[in-house]
Amino acid sequence: MTPTRRAGRALRVLVIGAGVSGISVARGLLRDGHDVTVFDQRRDASAGGGAVTIWSNGETVLRQLGVHMDGAGQLLSRVRVLTSRGHRLATLDVAAMGDRLGAPVRMVPRRVLLERLLEGFPVDRIRCGSRAVGVASTRAGVEVEFEDGGAAAGDVVIGADGLHSVVRDVVGAAPAQPTGWCSWQGLITVPGLAGERGAIIVIGEGGNTGVWPAGGGEVQWWFDLPWSYDFVRQARPIDVIRSQFGGWSNEVDLVLARLTDEDLADSPYPHFRHPIPEVSVPGPLTLLGDAAHAMPPTLAQGTNQALLDTMVLCRALSDVGRRPHAGAGDFAGDLSRELCAALRWYEKTRRRRVGAVSRVASLQVAHGESMLRPAALISDSLHTRMLTAFLRWTSHRRLSAAIDRGLGAAVPVPAGRR
């Protein structure tokens, strides 16, 4: 990746977490000429898990970051929503949504997305095996303390360390709360579904399920069931899953026929929701992605909201450190105030819209047939327009367009001159 020219002092940015969220914001800030280091407690920056849906809002941000997704995963053209008795509720025309929003919708394995984000990313900027245990403000900025006794100093800390974020604990934000549901999920190869561009969601009274093509012959499957802290994992969970979801649809039955208890070994994944902080985070640190707003996967928006965080945060920091100062003695204090103001603007800008996404994602999906029937009375075109409008409103379209114009006019700087 090639950074753009930056006038003024580059910010020293410490990013905690080298997942999709952390690498995304690090990539954006490096693009903008900042001095960025990423820390992660894992031994390497690989990604596990299943696949994620990249909606048009996320695809737009990836394009701004210089991440090329051509050939990755599977482009989607439609999503069919059915009841467990086979009655159609809606067919979302996601191809039309992509046309209206300016970018396609695709399903992509998380590992593939992280690989694309790391293409051209300077590997010496990632410090694995570094478990953050604390963050402290200093006269010169902020310092991160690590489990091995080491420390790193910078101007700003970005907590992109997921659901159990250390940085979130430091700023005193409320802990995540369980929603009462969990997902059994993963990727599997199903020859009968290979190459499909359509996804399916099936909703019943006791749960819901989905089968979404993820490219390369793989499909993302999930089965959502109730969960609580006293949950006891069954000895043979596949029997329970088949008993609950068998016969719900042909696609679901094809997946169930191939699944084994080994495929369910890492499941279930409880659903949590972070209360969106109503007060500003103090000092030169902030949160991003699941560390800021973990939410149930109902809308498949978690990754996309993290990418939107990246877009807005990079914009907030784009002008920090560029202003002239009266002298060296004034610089540290002026920079700190300017930086904190930019971070608070980012948090305020994101709070309302990501809060709306989180509230909708947290609505209970599983219902009986009688509760679901009214949805079938709405036309497919209206369902599609409603979701399109919701994504457009929550995606900072004007800000995104301004960033696109700015990147188009930016003058690239050869990598060796940073």
matplotlib code that plots the C-alpha trace (Angstrom):
import matplotlib.pyplot as plt

x = [0.0, 1.2, 0.6, -0.5, 1.4, 0.8, 1.7, 2.5, 3.4, 2.2, 0.3, 1.8, -1.2, -1.3, -4.0, -4.9, -6.2, -5.0, -8.4, -10.4, -11.2, -7.7, -6.0, -8.7, -8.2, -4.4, -4.5, -6.5, -4.3, -1.1, -2.7, -3.2, 0.5, 0.3, 2.8, 0.8, 1.7, -0.7, -0.5, -2.3, -2.1, -2.2, 0.9, -0.1, -2.6, -4.6, -8.4, -10.6, -14.3, -16.7, -17.7, -19.0, -21.4, -19.9, -22.8, -22.4, -21.5, -18.6, -17.4, -17.2, -14.9, -12.7, -12.4, -11.3, -8.7, -7.3, -8.5, -9.5, -12.2, -12.6, -12.9, -13.2, -16.1, -19.4, -21.4, -25.0, -28.1, -31.0, -31.9, -35.0, -36.8, -39.1, -40.9, -40.1, -43.3, -42.1, -44.1, -42.4, -42.0, -39.8, -37.2, -34.7, -33.1, -29.6, -28.3, -30.6, -29.5, -25.9, -26.8, -28.6, -25.8, -22.9, -21.2, -22.1, -23.0, -20.8, -20.3, -16.6, -14.7, -13.2, -9.8, -10.0, -11.1, -8.2, -5.8, -6.9, -6.6, -3.0, -1.9, 0.7, 0.4, 3.9, 4.2, 6.8, 3.9, 2.2, 3.5, 2.0, 2.3, 1.6, -1.2, -2.4, -3.3, -3.6, -3.6, -2.5, -2.4, 0.9, 2.0, 3.3, 0.2, -0.8, 1.0, -0.1, 1.2, 1.7, 1.5, 5.3, 6.1, 6.8, 5.1, 4.5, 4.0, 1.9, -0.4, -3.6, -4.8, -7.5, -9.2, -10.1, -9.8, -13.2, -16.0, -13.8, -11.8, -9.2, -9.5, -13.2, -12.6, -10.1, -12.6, -15.3, -17.8, -20.6, -19.9, -21.7, -25.1, -26.3, -29.4, -30.5, -29.5, -26.5, -25.4, -24.1, -22.2, -19.4, -18.3, -18.8, -18.6, -21.9, -21.7, -25.4, -25.2, -21.9, -22.0, -25.3, -25.8, -28.8, -29.0, -31.7, -33.0, -35.6, -37.5, -39.4, -40.9, -37.9, -35.1, -33.8, -31.3, -29.5, -27.4, -25.4, -22.9, -19.4, -17.4, -15.1, -17.8, -18.3, -21.4, -21.9, -24.5, -25.9, -28.6, -29.8, -31.2, -31.9, -28.9, -28.2, -25.3, -26.4, -26.3, -25.0, -23.5, -25.0, -22.8, -24.1, -25.3, -25.8, -28.8, -30.4, -29.8, -31.2, -34.2, -35.0, -34.3, -34.8, -37.3, -37.2, -36.0, -34.1, -31.0, -31.0, -31.5, -28.5, -26.3, -27.7, -26.9, -23.2, -22.6, -21.0, -20.4, -16.8, -18.2, -20.0, -16.9, -16.3, -20.0, -22.1, -21.3, -23.5, -25.0, -24.0, -24.8, -22.7, -24.6, -23.4, -21.6, -23.7, -20.8, -17.6, -14.5, -12.0, -8.5, -6.7, -8.2, -11.3, -13.0, -13.8, -15.7, -16.9, -15.0, -17.3, -20.6, -20.7, -24.1, -26.0, -25.3, -29.0, -28.3, -24.9, -23.6, -20.8, -17.9, -19.6, -20.1, -16.4, -15.4, -17.7, -16.0, -12.7, -13.9, -15.2, -12.3, -9.7, -11.6, -11.7, -7.9, -7.1, -6.4, -5.0, -1.4, -1.6, -2.2, 0.8, 1.7, 3.3, 6.2, 7.4, 6.2, 2.6, 2.6, 2.0, -1.0, -2.5, -2.1, -3.7, -6.7, -7.1, -6.8, -9.3, -11.8, -11.4, -12.0, -15.1, -16.4, -15.9, -17.7, -20.6, -20.9, -21.1, -23.1, -26.6, -26.3, -24.5, -26.9, -29.8, -28.2, -27.5, -31.2, -32.6, -30.0, -31.1, -34.8, -36.0, -36.2, -37.6, -41.5, -44.4, -46.2, -49.0, -46.5, -44.6, -47.6, -48.0, -44.5, -45.6, -48.2, -45.4, -44.1, -40.6, -39.8, -40.8, -38.8, -35.8, -36.4, -36.8, -33.5, -31.7, -32.9, -31.8, -28.3, -28.1, -29.1, -26.7, -23.7, -22.7, -23.2, -22.2, -19.1, -18.2, -18.6, -16.4, -13.7, -13.9, -13.3, -10.4, -8.7, -9.2, -7.3, -4.6, -1.0, 0.6, 4.0, 6.6, 6.7, 10.4, 9.9, 7.8]
y = [0.0, 3.5, 6.3, 9.7, 12.9, 14.4, 17.9, 18.4, 15.9, 12.3, 10.9, 7.9, 5.5, 2.4, -0.1, -2.9, -5.9, -7.3, -8.7, -7.3, -4.1, -3.4, -4.0, -2.0, 1.2, 0.7, 0.4, 3.6, 5.6, 4.4, 5.5, 8.9, 9.2, 8.4, 6.2, 3.1, 0.0, -2.8, -5.1, -8.5, -11.1, -14.0, -15.6, -14.5, -12.4, -15.2, -15.3, -18.2, -18.6, -18.6, -16.1, -12.5, -10.6, -7.5, -5.2, -2.3, 0.1, -2.2, -2.8, 1.0, 1.4, -1.5, 0.3, 3.5, 1.4, 0.1, -3.4, -5.2, -7.8, -9.0, -12.8, -13.1, -15.1, -15.1, -12.2, -12.4, -11.6, -12.4, -13.5, -15.6, -15.5, -18.4, -19.8, -23.2, -24.5, -23.4, -20.2, -17.4, -14.1, -12.1, -12.2, -9.4, -8.3, -7.6, -7.2, -4.2, -2.9, -3.0, -1.1, 1.6, 1.9, 1.7, -1.5, -5.2, -7.5, -10.5, -13.3, -14.0, -16.2, -14.1, -15.5, -14.3, -10.9, -10.6, -11.8, -9.1, -6.5, -7.6, -7.5, -4.8, -4.1, -3.7, -6.7, -5.0, -2.8, -5.8, -7.0, -10.4, -12.0, -8.7, -8.9, -5.5, -5.3, -1.5, 1.9, 5.1, 8.7, 10.5, 14.1, 13.2, 11.2, 7.7, 4.5, 0.8, -1.7, -5.3, -8.6, -9.2, -6.0, -4.0, -0.8, 1.3, 5.1, 7.0, 9.9, 7.9, 4.3, 2.6, -0.3, -2.8, -5.8, -7.3, -8.3, -8.6, -5.4, -4.3, -0.8, -0.8, -1.8, 1.0, 3.7, 2.3, 1.5, -0.9, -4.6, -6.6, -8.2, -11.6, -11.5, -15.0, -16.5, -18.3, -19.5, -22.9, -21.9, -22.6, -23.2, -26.4, -27.7, -28.7, -29.8, -29.3, -25.6, -24.7, -21.7, -20.5, -16.7, -16.8, -17.1, -18.4, -17.5, -19.7, -18.6, -20.7, -20.4, -22.0, -20.7, -19.6, -20.8, -19.6, -21.0, -18.4, -19.3, -18.1, -19.0, -21.8, -24.4, -23.4, -22.2, -20.4, -22.1, -21.2, -22.4, -19.9, -21.3, -20.0, -19.7, -18.6, -18.7, -22.0, -23.6, -27.2, -28.4, -31.7, -34.7, -35.0, -31.6, -32.6, -34.7, -31.7, -29.5, -32.1, -32.6, -28.9, -27.8, -31.0, -30.5, -26.7, -26.4, -28.4, -26.3, -26.8, -30.5, -30.7, -29.0, -31.1, -34.3, -33.3, -31.8, -33.9, -33.2, -32.3, -29.4, -28.1, -28.4, -24.6, -23.7, -22.3, -18.6, -16.7, -13.4, -10.3, -6.7, -3.8, -0.8, 2.1, 4.5, 7.7, 9.7, 10.6, 8.5, 10.5, 11.2, 10.3, 6.8, 5.4, 2.2, 0.6, -2.4, -5.1, -3.4, -0.4, -2.1, -5.8, -6.8, -10.0, -11.3, -10.9, -8.2, -9.4, -5.9, -6.4, -6.2, -3.5, -1.3, -1.8, -0.6, 2.4, 3.1, 3.1, 5.5, 8.0, 7.7, 8.2, 11.3, 12.6, 12.3, 13.5, 17.1, 16.6, 17.8, 19.9, 23.3, 25.6, 26.2, 29.1, 27.1, 23.8, 24.5, 24.9, 21.9, 19.0, 20.6, 21.9, 18.5, 16.7, 19.0, 18.8, 15.0, 14.6, 16.9, 14.8, 11.5, 12.8, 14.0, 10.4, 8.9, 11.3, 10.9, 7.1, 6.8, 7.5, 5.4, 2.4, 2.5, 2.2, -0.8, -2.5, -2.0, -3.5, -6.4, -7.2, -7.7, -11.2, -13.0, -16.4, -16.3, -18.6, -18.7, -16.4, -13.6, -13.9, -13.9, -10.1, -9.8, -11.8, -9.1, -6.6, -6.7, -7.9, -4.5, -2.7, -5.0, -4.3, -0.5, -0.4, -2.3, -0.1, 3.1, 1.8, 1.0, 4.3, 6.3, 4.4, 4.6, 8.3, 8.6, 12.3, 11.8, 8.7, 10.7, 13.5, 10.9, 9.4, 12.8, 13.5, 10.2, 10.8, 14.1, 12.8, 12.7, 9.3, 9.2, 6.5, 4.0, 4.5, 8.2, 7.7]
z = [0.0, -0.8, 1.8, 0.7, 1.4, 4.8, 5.9, 9.6, 12.3, 11.9, 14.8, 16.7, 16.7, 18.8, 17.7, 20.0, 18.1, 14.7, 13.5, 10.6, 12.6, 13.8, 10.4, 8.6, 10.7, 10.7, 6.9, 6.7, 9.0, 7.3, 4.0, 5.5, 6.6, 10.3, 12.2, 13.2, 15.2, 15.8, 18.8, 19.3, 22.0, 19.5, 18.0, 14.4, 12.7, 11.0, 11.1, 12.0, 12.1, 9.3, 6.6, 6.8, 4.6, 3.1, 2.2, -0.1, 2.8, 3.8, 0.2, -0.3, 2.6, 1.5, -1.9, -0.1, 1.8, -1.5, -0.8, -3.9, -3.4, -7.0, -7.0, -3.2, -1.8, -3.6, -5.0, -3.9, -6.0, -3.7, -0.1, 0.3, 3.7, 4.6, 7.6, 9.0, 7.3, 3.9, 3.4, 1.7, 3.6, 1.3, -1.4, -1.1, -4.4, -3.1, -6.6, -7.0, -3.6, -4.8, -7.9, -5.9, -3.2, -5.7, -4.6, -4.7, -1.8, -1.2, 1.3, 2.0, 4.5, 7.3, 6.6, 3.0, 4.0, 6.4, 3.7, 1.4, 4.1, 4.7, 1.1, 0.9, 4.6, 6.2, 8.5, 10.7, 11.9, 13.6, 17.0, 17.9, 21.3, 22.9, 25.4, 26.5, 30.2, 30.8, 29.3, 31.1, 30.1, 30.2, 29.8, 26.3, 25.3, 26.2, 27.1, 26.7, 29.3, 28.3, 30.2, 29.8, 31.5, 28.3, 27.2, 24.2, 24.0, 21.5, 20.9, 20.7, 21.4, 19.4, 21.1, 18.3, 20.6, 20.3, 22.6, 25.7, 25.0, 27.5, 26.3, 26.8, 30.4, 30.8, 29.6, 31.9, 29.3, 30.2, 29.7, 27.0, 27.8, 26.5, 24.3, 25.2, 21.9, 20.4, 17.0, 16.0, 12.8, 10.4, 6.8, 4.9, 1.3, -0.1, -3.8, -4.3, -3.3, -5.0, -7.2, -6.0, -5.8, -3.6, 0.2, 2.4, 5.9, 7.5, 10.7, 13.1, 16.5, 18.4, 16.3, 12.9, 10.4, 7.3, 4.4, 2.5, -0.3, 0.5, -2.7, -3.5, -3.0, 0.6, 2.3, 5.6, 7.8, 11.1, 13.5, 16.2, 19.4, 22.9, 25.3, 28.9, 31.3, 32.7, 29.2, 29.2, 25.9, 24.7, 24.1, 20.6, 19.5, 15.9, 17.0, 18.7, 15.7, 13.3, 15.6, 15.7, 12.1, 9.9, 7.1, 7.3, 3.7, 1.1, 1.5, 5.3, 4.9, 2.5, 5.1, 8.0, 6.0, 5.9, 9.3, 12.1, 15.8, 14.7, 12.6, 15.7, 18.0, 18.2, 18.7, 20.1, 19.9, 22.4, 21.1, 23.0, 22.7, 23.9, 25.2, 23.0, 25.4, 25.9, 27.3, 25.6, 26.3, 28.2, 27.0, 23.7, 23.3, 21.6, 20.6, 17.2, 16.0, 18.4, 21.2, 20.8, 19.7, 19.6, 18.3, 17.4, 13.8, 12.8, 10.2, 9.3, 9.9, 12.5, 10.0, 8.0, 11.0, 12.0, 8.5, 8.8, 12.1, 10.2, 7.6, 10.1, 12.5, 9.7, 8.6, 12.1, 12.4, 8.9, 9.9, 13.4, 13.7, 10.5, 12.1, 12.8, 16.5, 18.2, 19.5, 20.8, 24.3, 23.0, 20.7, 23.1, 24.8, 21.5, 19.9, 22.8, 22.8, 19.0, 19.1, 21.9, 20.0, 16.9, 18.8, 20.5, 17.1, 15.7, 18.7, 18.4, 14.7, 14.9, 18.1, 16.7, 13.5, 14.9, 17.8, 15.4, 13.7, 17.0, 18.1, 14.9, 15.1, 18.6, 17.8, 18.3, 15.0, 16.0, 15.9, 15.3, 11.9, 13.0, 14.0, 10.7, 8.4, 8.1, 6.6, 3.6, 2.8, 2.0, -1.6, -2.3, -3.8, -0.7, 1.5, -0.7, -0.7, 3.1, 3.7, 1.1, 2.8, 6.2, 4.9, 3.1, 6.2, 8.5, 6.1, 6.2, 2.4, 2.2, 4.2, 2.1, -1.1, 0.2, 1.1, -2.3, -3.9, -1.5, -2.3, -6.0, -5.7, -3.2, -4.4, -3.6, -2.0, -2.8, 0.0, 0.5, 1.4, 4.5]

ax = plt.figure().add_subplot(projection="3d")
ax.plot(x, y, z, "-o")
ax.set_aspect("equal")
plt.show()
